Amino acid sequence: MGVLQEFKEFAVKGNVVDMAVGIIIGAAFGKIVSSFVGDVIMPPIGVMLGGVDFSSLSITLKEAVDKTPAVVLAYGKFLQTIVDFTIVAFAVFMGIKAINAMKRQEEAQAAPAEPPAPSAEAELLAEIRDLLKSGK
């Protein structure tokens, strides 16, 4: 029963639940990013490159024989994945950069420009301290 109890404590901890929620949200966000790259970003890039579709590029290593399928080195799909990754990485970088800029701007507005003036009570205490030091 000890192992089951330990597992229960581990599985119910907030960190594990938070991580699970993050993974689920990340997977859903991954679909959004994939659609953005594939359906919004890549078509204009394809037009700029003259309609080149990397995913169809391949080398046939062995032709199909009867029911045996052909052996194909689909390097175009790999190139397309690299392009997709580069675009996604750049988009995430720009998003994080924008968020950091907003945080810095928010912190600059929230931080006081100069320290507040001491209260009347603090000034009086400082005068008393100074008089005690001088011996008067």
Secondary structure, 3 states (H helix, E strand, C coil): CHHHHHHHHHHHCHHHHHHHHHHHHHHHHHHHHHHHHHHHHHHHHHHHCCCCCHHHCCEEEECCECCECCEEECHHHHHHHHHHHHHHHHHHHHHHHHHHHHHHHHHHHHCCCCCCCCCHHHHHHHHHHHHHHHCC
